[in-house]
Amino acid sequence: MTKRLYIVILVFAFFLLASFCAQAAGIEWDTPIKEAKARVSAQKLQARPTTPELKRIRFYRHNKHTRVVLDLSRPVRYSLASQNTPAALFLDLRGADIDRLKKRFFKLNGERINTVQVKQLSTGTVRIIVQTRFIRDYRVFTLTGPTRIVIDIKDKIIISYKKPPIASTRTPAEKTEAQEVIKDLTPTDYSDETGEEPFDSSYDSEETRWGNIKINGSVVNETAYRISKKRELTKSRSTLKLNMRGELTDNISFKLGGRSYYDAVFDMTDNYPGNVEEDQETELELRETYLDVSLGSMDLRLGKQSIVWGEAIGLFFADQVNAKDLREFVLPDFDDIRKPQWAALIEYSGELSHIEFVWIPVLEFNDYGEAGSEFPVSLALPSGVAPTVTAVDEPANNFRNSEYAARFSYLLGDWDLSLFHLYTWDKEGATIRTINSPTSYTFTPTHRRLNVSGFTIAKEVQNIIFKAEVIYTRGKYFSVIDSADVDGLEKADYIDYLIGVDYTFFSDIETNLQFMQRIIPDHDDRFFRQEHIRNTASIRIKTGFFDNTVEPELLVISSLQELDMMIRPKIGFTFKDNWRLFIGADIFAGETDGIFGQYKDKDRVYTELGYSF
């Protein structure tokens, strides 16, 4: 690595170290009055030792809903409120405190939830404000052992929440304080009932229904510059994303999504050959486009969709359903890497359980970088051999070749458990090798059937979230470097597993640690870039300053057996709510036969400027 790379790492390390030291010293970056509030909260806690406390807020992303989990010290009465503009839900915990809650503002910027904010009202009420993207169906329920309140924000968009009751249960003083605390987020629907307040999704007319179609999207420019060896511009891509959502009936809604981009680097430079320009210069594609049908506890989604079953950071593990676009390795956002696929998804949601069945009749496979691109796919061939790659041998789209998957999830006490199985095709593929001469090989990419089984676990212990993903794959064909082998492929099963830990130090330093291992029981020493046991670890550190408008982040993934690593520092800036700027670097180190080391000459710095609407 060059001196420039060390400087980049040191700059981002400085931001993280400064935050750590500031928190350790008790310095508050954003709100100097927190110390006084803490003293008041402590006095209240001493006066009321049995007061319910909100200890932690957790988030889980599922295919058709985002789950917000409120961990409490004991049961508490709560009431719900809502508003349509801007769309938000308000959950008031009666007589609760937030002294043990380390973080009180969460900027998710997700598909369903924008932000979650926690406020302690002087009336002894804790208010949780969940600001959503559009007005969404939701459900709220409680769990015991330990005590939790669960808020599920669903994909389904509704026209309006239930109109406010004529009489309010709040005093004028409480209403005034609520106005001052929330300002532009003013609740309009209050209930004195304990538990969930249902909404009314009825419509005044067909015109009202069609008049509430929602359109959102983003415009983003990504620019990258290679800083190792041959220094040059490698990317100047402008991307437009558009999504339209609406409802056809009370129980049927839809989403229509698309993406297009143009990479000006191919017109600005001559850095890449024609095959790469044809593959990566422009793209216009239909993204998530589907119809949702709600049947009470049953839901049906038909169309092009992404199905997310894993939560690993930096690499894919249990996230096995959708094919991936890996033309830029694993560097883009995972939502952009996943290729939405035409599928039917049937879901059943119980209070503690969730069941999913998936049928995929239209097949998709991973995309990889062309020869001569920035991140080309590697072939198993000796040095000095010229490869020729023929057209991919893909299975036909018919009922017999369909893919099937199922997952069962259950919330058992404080354990979040899930089991899944996929009868699928090898989306990575294998390359059948033909030896034409000692210096000429022909490779034919092909895809074989796979059976993939696995489970995931998540549990919180003393504000530490432990999670694991285990995957067993049967029927994989690995490439071998052996000229005596007939087709250059050997079949073997393998196990991938991940153990992860999430913890927030002080109040702002989010930390994730992961240990990852691949085991190939019937390993063959001829396997191309595959060890009998491969150990990998990762760490991600993220913090925020000035109400999280400045967010430094560092991700490091490294082999534990040899020098083979990827370092990804970046810093994000949010301004005027809709604008975001990222400045970062992607650094690779290791030998050329390593997962990351193969790209050690592709180190880059980048900027990403985006506007969302």
C-alpha positions in Angstrom: 0.0 0.0 0.0 1.2 3.5 -0.8 1.6 6.4 1.5 -1.6 7.9 0.1 -3.5 4.8 1.3 -2.1 5.1 4.8 -3.1 8.8 4.9 -6.7 7.8 3.9 -6.8 5.2 6.7 -5.4 7.6 9.3 -7.9 10.3 8.4 -10.9 8.0 9.0 -9.2 6.5 12.0 -8.9 10.0 13.5 -12.7 10.6 13.2 -13.5 7.3 14.9 -10.8 7.9 17.6 -12.1 11.4 18.3 -15.6 10.2 18.8 -14.4 7.4 21.1 -12.4 9.8 23.2 -15.1 12.3 23.3 -17.6 9.8 24.6 -15.2 8.3 27.1 -14.5 11.8 28.4 -18.3 12.5 28.7 -18.2 15.2 26.0 -21.5 15.7 24.1 -21.2 16.9 20.5 -24.7 17.8 19.8 -26.8 18.7 22.9 -25.0 20.4 25.8 -28.1 20.2 28.0 -28.1 16.4 28.1 -26.2 16.5 31.4 -29.0 18.5 33.1 -31.6 16.2 31.6 -29.7 13.2 32.9 -29.7 14.6 36.4 -33.5 15.2 36.2 -34.0 11.6 34.9 -31.8 10.2 37.7 -33.9 12.0 40.3 -37.1 10.7 38.8 -35.6 7.2 38.8 -34.8 7.4 42.5 -38.3 8.7 43.3 -39.9 5.9 41.3 -37.7 2.8 41.5 -40.4 0.6 39.8 -40.8 2.9 36.8 -40.7 1.0 33.5 -37.5 1.8 31.5 -36.9 1.7 27.8 -33.5 0.1 27.6 -32.9 -0.4 23.9 -34.4 -0.2 20.4 -33.6 -2.8 17.8 -34.4 -3.1 14.1 -34.9 -6.1 11.9 -35.5 -6.0 8.2 -37.8 -8.6 6.6 -39.1 -9.0 3.1 -42.4 -7.3 3.6 -42.0 -5.4 6.9 -39.4 -3.7 9.1 -39.6 -4.6 12.8 -38.9 -2.2 15.6 -38.4 -3.9 18.9 -38.6 -1.8 22.2 -36.9 -3.6 25.1 -38.4 -2.6 28.4 -37.6 -3.4 32.0 -41.2 -4.2 32.9 -44.7 -4.0 31.3 -46.0 -0.5 30.5 -49.3 1.0 29.4 -49.1 2.5 25.9 -51.2 4.3 23.4 -50.9 4.9 19.7 -51.4 7.9 17.5 -50.7 8.7 13.9 -50.6 11.4 11.3 -50.8 11.5 7.5 -48.5 14.4 6.6 -45.7 13.7 7.1 -46.5 10.0 7.6 -45.7 9.0 11.2 -46.7 6.8 14.0 -46.5 7.8 17.7 -46.2 5.4 20.5 -46.6 6.9 24.0 -45.3 4.8 26.9 -47.1 6.0 30.0 -45.0 6.7 33.1 -41.8 5.4 31.5 -38.2 6.6 31.6 -35.3 6.5 29.1 -32.3 6.8 31.4 -30.7 3.6 30.2 -31.4 4.3 26.5 -28.0 5.2 25.0 -29.2 6.3 21.5 -32.4 8.3 21.0 -32.3 9.2 17.3 -32.0 6.6 14.5 -31.7 7.7 10.9 -32.6 4.5 9.0 -33.3 6.0 5.5 -34.8 2.7 4.7 -37.5 1.5 2.2 -40.2 1.8 4.9 -38.8 3.9 7.8 -37.0 7.2 7.6 -36.3 7.9 11.2 -37.1 6.8 14.7 -36.9 9.4 17.5 -37.4 9.1 21.3 -38.6 12.0 23.5 -39.0 12.1 27.2 -42.0 14.4 28.0 -42.1 16.1 31.4 -45.6 14.6 31.9 -43.8 11.3 32.5 -44.5 9.9 29.0 -41.9 8.6 26.6 -42.8 9.2 23.0 -41.5 7.1 20.2 -41.9 8.8 16.8 -41.6 6.4 13.8 -41.5 8.5 10.6 -42.3 6.3 7.6 -42.0 6.6 3.9 -45.6 6.9 2.9 -48.6 5.9 5.0 -48.2 2.2 5.7 -50.1 -0.7 7.2 -48.7 -1.7 10.6 -49.2 -3.8 13.6 -48.2 -3.5 17.3 -48.0 -6.2 19.9 -46.3 -7.0 23.2 -44.1 -9.9 24.3 -43.1 -11.1 27.7 -40.0 -12.8 29.2 -38.4 -10.2 28.7 -40.9 -7.4 28.1 -40.9 -6.0 24.6 -43.2 -3.9 22.4 -42.9 -4.9 18.7 -43.9 -2.5 15.9 -44.1 -4.0 12.4 -44.1 -1.4 9.6 -45.4 -3.2 6.5 -44.8 -2.8 2.8 -48.5 -2.2 2.1 -49.3 1.5 1.5 -52.7 2.8 2.7 -54.3 6.1 1.8 -54.8 7.4 5.4 -54.7 6.5 9.0 -57.9 6.5 11.1 -59.3 9.9 11.6 -58.8 11.4 15.1 -61.6 10.9 17.6 -63.8 13.9 18.5 -62.7 14.0 22.1 -59.1 13.9 23.2 -57.8 12.3 26.4 -54.9 14.7 26.8 -54.9 17.8 28.9 -54.2 21.2 27.3 -50.8 21.3 29.0 -49.9 17.9 27.5 -51.0 19.0 24.0 -48.9 22.2 24.3 -45.8 20.3 25.3 -46.3 17.8 22.5 -46.5 20.6 20.0 -43.2 22.1 21.3 -41.4 18.8 21.3 -42.4 17.4 18.0 -42.8 20.7 16.1 -43.7 19.8 12.5 -44.5 16.2 13.5 -47.8 16.8 15.1 -49.9 13.8 16.0 -53.5 13.9 15.0 -54.8 10.6 16.4 -54.8 9.8 20.1 -56.3 7.0 22.0 -56.6 6.3 25.7 -56.8 2.6 25.1 -53.9 0.3 26.0 -52.7 -1.7 23.0 -52.9 -1.2 19.3 -55.1 1.4 17.8 -56.5 0.0 14.5 -56.6 2.2 11.4 -59.3 2.6 8.9 -58.2 2.2 5.3 -61.6 3.0 3.7 -61.8 5.5 0.8 -64.1 8.3 -0.1 -64.1 7.4 -3.8 -62.2 5.8 -6.6 -60.8 9.2 -7.5 -59.3 9.5 -4.0 -57.6 6.1 -4.3 -55.9 6.8 -7.6 -55.1 10.4 -6.6 -52.9 9.0 -3.8 -50.4 7.2 -6.0 -46.9 7.9 -4.5 -43.8 8.4 -6.5 -40.3 8.6 -5.1 -36.8 8.1 -6.3 -33.2 9.4 -6.3 -30.5 10.8 -8.6 -27.0 9.8 -7.7 -23.5 10.4 -9.2 -20.7 8.0 -8.3 -17.1 8.9 -9.3 -14.1 6.7 -8.6 -10.4 7.1 -9.2 -7.8 4.3 -9.1 -4.9 5.1 -6.8 -2.7 2.0 -7.1 -0.2 1.5 -9.9 -1.9 2.9 -13.0 -3.8 5.9 -11.6 -6.9 6.8 -13.7 -10.6 7.5 -13.6 -12.5 4.3 -13.3 -16.1 5.4 -12.9 -18.4 8.4 -13.5 -21.8 6.9 -13.3 -25.1 8.8 -13.0 -28.1 6.8 -11.8 -31.8 7.5 -11.7 -34.1 5.4 -9.6 -37.9 5.8 -9.7 -40.6 4.0 -7.7 -44.3 4.3 -8.0 -46.6 2.9 -5.3 -50.4 2.8 -5.0 -53.5 0.8 -4.2 -56.0 -0.9 -6.5 -58.4 -2.0 -3.8 -58.5 -2.2 0.0 -56.4 -5.4 -0.1 -54.4 -5.0 -3.3 -51.4 -2.6 -3.7 -48.6 -2.4 -6.2 -45.1 -1.2 -6.7 -43.4 -0.3 -10.0 -39.7 0.3 -9.8 -37.0 1.1 -12.4 -33.4 2.1 -12.7 -31.2 3.5 -15.4 -27.6 4.7 -15.5 -25.0 6.1 -17.7 -21.3 5.8 -17.0 -19.4 8.7 -18.7 -16.0 7.1 -18.0 -16.3 5.2 -21.3 -16.7 8.4 -23.3 -14.2 10.4 -21.2 -11.4 7.9 -21.4 -10.1 4.9 -23.3 -9.4 2.9 -20.2 -11.5 -0.2 -21.0 -12.0 -2.4 -24.1 -15.2 -2.5 -26.1 -16.7 -5.6 -24.4 -16.6 -3.8 -21.0 -18.1 -0.6 -22.5 -20.9 -2.6 -24.0 -21.5 -4.4 -20.7 -21.3 -1.4 -18.3 -21.7 1.9 -20.0 -25.5 2.1 -19.9 -28.4 0.2 -18.4 -32.2 0.5 -18.3 -33.9 -2.1 -16.2 -37.1 -2.9 -14.4 -36.3 -3.4 -10.7 -38.8 -4.3 -8.0 -42.2 -4.5 -9.6 -44.9 -6.4 -7.9 -48.5 -6.8 -6.8 -49.3 -7.3 -3.1 -52.5 -9.0 -2.0 -53.4 -8.9 1.7 -55.6 -11.7 3.1 -55.6 -11.0 6.8 -52.7 -13.0 8.3 -51.8 -14.2 4.8 -50.0 -12.1 2.2 -49.2 -12.8 -1.5 -46.6 -10.9 -3.5 -46.5 -11.5 -7.3 -43.8 -10.0 -9.5 -40.2 -9.0 -9.6 -38.9 -8.8 -6.1 -35.9 -9.1 -3.7 -36.1 -11.6 -0.9 -33.7 -11.0 1.9 -33.0 -13.8 4.3 -29.6 -12.8 5.8 -28.1 -9.8 7.7 -24.4 -10.4 7.3 -22.3 -7.2 6.8 -19.8 -6.9 3.9 -20.4 -10.4 2.4 -23.4 -12.6 1.6 -24.2 -15.7 3.7 -27.8 -16.6 4.3 -28.9 -14.1 1.6 -29.1 -16.8 -1.0 -32.4 -16.4 -2.8 -31.7 -13.7 -5.4 -29.0 -13.7 -8.0 -26.3 -11.0 -7.6 -24.7 -8.3 -9.8 -21.0 -8.7 -8.9 -19.5 -6.7 -11.8 -18.2 -4.3 -9.1 -17.3 -7.2 -6.7 -19.2 -6.6 -3.3 -18.6 -2.8 -3.2 -22.0 -1.4 -4.2 -24.9 -1.2 -1.7 -26.4 -4.7 -1.3 -29.8 -3.5 -2.5 -28.2 -2.6 -5.8 -26.2 -5.9 -5.9 -29.3 -8.1 -5.6 -31.1 -8.7 -8.8 -34.9 -8.7 -8.3 -36.4 -11.9 -9.7 -39.9 -12.8 -11.0 -41.4 -14.8 -8.2 -44.5 -15.6 -6.1 -44.1 -15.1 -2.4 -46.7 -16.4 0.1 -46.4 -15.3 3.7 -48.2 -16.1 6.9 -47.7 -13.9 9.9 -48.6 -15.0 13.4 -48.0 -13.1 16.6 -44.7 -15.0 17.1 -44.2 -16.9 13.9 -43.6 -16.1 10.3 -43.8 -18.6 7.3 -42.7 -17.9 3.8 -43.0 -20.0 0.6 -41.3 -18.8 -2.6 -41.7 -20.0 -6.2 -39.3 -18.6 -8.8 -40.2 -19.6 -12.4 -37.9 -17.1 -14.2 -34.2 -17.8 -13.6 -31.5 -15.3 -13.0 -27.8 -15.9 -12.4 -24.9 -13.8 -11.1 -23.3 -11.2 -13.3 -19.5 -10.8 -13.3 -17.0 -8.4 -14.7 -15.9 -9.0 -18.3 -12.3 -9.6 -19.1 -10.5 -6.2 -19.0 -13.0 -4.6 -16.6 -12.0 -3.3 -13.2 -13.2 -6.4 -11.3 -13.1 -9.3 -13.7 -14.0 -12.9 -12.8 -11.0 -15.3 -12.3 -10.6 -18.6 -14.2 -8.8 -21.7 -13.1 -5.9 -21.9 -15.5 -2.1 -22.2 -15.3 0.0 -19.2 -16.1 0.8 -18.8 -19.8 -2.5 -20.3 -21.0 -4.8 -18.2 -23.2 -8.5 -18.7 -22.2 -11.5 -18.6 -24.4 -15.0 -18.3 -22.8 -18.0 -19.4 -24.7 -21.7 -18.5 -24.2 -23.2 -19.4 -20.9 -25.2 -22.7 -20.9 -28.3 -21.6 -18.9 -31.3 -23.8 -18.1 -34.5 -22.9 -19.8 -37.3 -21.1 -18.0 -40.0 -23.7 -17.5 -42.0 -25.2 -14.6 -39.6 -28.1 -14.3 -36.6 -25.8 -13.8 -38.3 -23.5 -11.3 -36.7 -22.7 -8.0 -38.4 -23.2 -4.6 -37.7 -21.9 -1.1 -39.3 -21.9 2.3 -38.5 -20.2 5.6 -40.0 -20.5 9.1 -39.2 -17.8 11.7 -40.2 -17.8 15.3 -39.7 -15.4 18.2 -39.0 -17.6 21.2 -38.6 -15.5 24.2 -35.6 -13.3 23.4 -34.5 -15.6 20.6 -35.2 -14.7 17.0 -34.9 -18.1 15.1 -35.4 -19.0 11.5 -35.0 -22.2 9.4 -34.9 -22.2 5.6 -34.3 -24.4 2.6 -33.8 -23.6 -1.1 -34.0 -25.9 -4.1 -32.2 -23.7 -6.5 -29.6 -23.4 -9.2 -26.0 -22.5 -8.7 -26.2 -18.8 -9.4 -22.4 -18.5 -9.2 -22.1 -21.2 -11.8 -19.2 -23.5 -12.8 -17.0 -23.5 -15.8 -16.5 -26.7 -17.8 -13.0 -26.7 -19.2 -11.8 -28.1 -22.5 -8.1 -28.3 -23.2 -7.4 -27.4 -26.9 -3.6 -27.4 -26.5 -1.2 -26.9 -23.6 -1.5 -23.1 -24.1 -5.2 -22.9 -25.0 -8.2 -23.7 -22.9 -11.9 -23.2 -23.6 -14.3 -22.5 -20.7 -18.1 -23.0 -20.9 -20.0 -21.5 -18.0 -22.8 -23.8 -16.8 -25.3 -24.0 -13.9 -26.2 -27.1 -11.8 -28.9 -27.7 -9.2 -28.1 -27.0 -5.5 -29.8 -27.8 -2.3 -29.2 -25.1 0.3 -30.3 -25.5 3.9 -29.6 -23.2 6.9 -30.7 -21.4 9.9 -30.2 -18.0 11.6 -30.3 -17.0 15.2 -30.3 -13.6 16.9 -30.4 -12.8 20.7 -29.8 -9.9 22.9 -27.8 -10.2 26.2 -27.0 -7.1 28.2 -27.4 -4.7 25.3 -25.2 -7.0 23.1 -26.8 -8.6 20.1 -25.5 -12.0 19.2 -26.3 -13.5 15.8 -25.4 -16.4 13.7 -26.0 -17.7 10.1 -25.3 -21.3 9.2 -25.6 -22.6 5.6 -25.1 -26.1 4.2 -24.8 -26.4 0.5 -25.1 -29.7 -1.4 -24.1 -30.3 -5.0 -21.6 -27.6 -5.6 -19.1 -28.1 -8.4 -15.6 -26.5 -7.8 -13.0 -25.7 -10.5 -9.8 -27.6 -10.3 -6.3 -26.9 -11.8 -5.4 -30.4 -13.1 -4.9 -31.0 -16.8 -5.6 -34.7 -16.3 -9.2 -34.0 -15.0 -11.8 -34.5 -17.8 -13.8 -31.3 -17.4 -11.9 -29.4 -14.7 -14.8 -29.8 -12.2 -15.2 -31.8 -9.0 -18.3 -32.0 -6.8 -18.3 -31.3 -3.0 -20.6 -30.1 -0.3 -19.6 -27.3 2.0 -20.6 -25.4 5.1 -20.5 -21.6 5.6 -21.3 -20.1 9.0 -21.0 -16.7 10.6 -21.1 -15.6 14.2 -21.6 -11.9 14.8 -21.9 -9.4 17.6 -23.4 -5.9 17.6 -22.8 -3.4 20.4 -23.0 0.4 20.7 -20.2 1.8 22.9 -21.2 4.8 24.9 -24.1 6.3 23.0 -22.8 6.7 19.4 -20.2 4.2 18.4 -21.9 1.3 16.6 -19.7 -1.7 16.4 -20.1 -5.0 14.6 -17.7 -8.0 14.8 -18.1 -11.1 12.6 -16.2 -14.4 12.4 -16.8 -16.4 9.2 -15.7 -19.8 8.3 -16.1 -22.1 5.3 -15.5 -25.9 5.7 -15.3 -28.3 2.8 -15.3 -31.8 4.3 -14.3 -33.5 1.1 -11.7 -30.9 0.1 -9.4 -31.6 -2.8 -6.1 -29.9 -2.9 -6.7 -29.2 -6.6 -9.6 -26.9 -5.9 -9.1 -23.4 -7.3 -8.8 -20.8 -4.6 -10.6 -23.0 -2.0 -9.0 -24.2 1.3 -10.2 -27.1 3.4 -11.1 -24.6 6.1 -11.1 -20.8 5.5 -11.3 -18.4 8.4 -12.3 -14.8 7.9 -13.1 -11.9 10.3 -14.6 -8.5 9.9 -15.1 -5.3 12.0 -17.3 -2.4 11.2 -17.3 0.8 13.3 -19.7 3.6 12.7 -20.5 6.8 14.5 -22.2 10.1 14.0 -21.8 13.8 14.8 -24.2 16.8 14.8 -27.4 14.7 14.9 -25.9 12.1 12.6 -25.5 14.5 9.7 -21.8 13.5 9.6 -21.2 9.8 9.8 -17.7 8.2 9.6 -17.6 4.5 9.0 -14.8 1.9 8.7 -15.2 -1.7 7.5 -12.4 -4.2 7.5 -12.7 -7.8 6.2 -9.6 -10.0 6.5 -8.5 -13.6 6.2 -7.2 -15.0 9.5 -4.8 -17.3 7.8 -2.9 -15.1 5.4 -2.6 -11.5 4.2 -5.9 -11.1 2.2 -8.0 -8.2 3.2 -10.3 -5.4 2.2 -10.4 -2.0 4.0 -13.4 0.4 3.3 -13.3 3.7 5.1 -16.0 6.3 4.3 -17.7 9.4 5.7 -21.2 10.5 4.9 -22.7 13.9 5.0 -26.5 14.7 5.1 -27.7 18.2 4.4 -31.1 19.6 3.7 -32.6 16.2 4.5 -32.7 15.1 0.8 -29.0 15.5 -0.1 -26.3 13.0 0.8 -22.6 13.0 0.1 -20.2 10.1 0.7 -16.4 10.2 0.4 -14.5 6.9 0.8 -11.9 4.5 -0.3 -11.8 0.8 -1.2 -8.4 -0.8 -0.5 -7.3 -4.4 -1.2 -4.2 -6.2 0.0 -2.9 -9.8 -0.3 -1.7 -12.3 -2.9 -3.1 -12.5 -6.3 -4.8 -15.8 -5.5 -6.8 -14.3 -2.6 -10.4 -13.3 -2.5 -9.4 -9.7 -2.0 -5.8 -9.8 -3.0 -6.7 -10.5 -6.6 -7.8 -6.8 -6.8 -4.8 -5.4 -5.0 -4.0 -3.2 -8.0 -7.6 -1.8 -8.0 -7.4 0.4 -4.9 -9.7 3.5 -5.4 -11.1 6.6 -3.8 -14.6 7.7 -4.6 -17.4 10.2 -4.1 -21.1 9.6 -4.2 -23.5 12.6 -4.3 -27.2 11.8 -4.2 -30.6 13.6 -4.0 -33.7 11.7 -3.0 -37.3 12.8 -3.5 
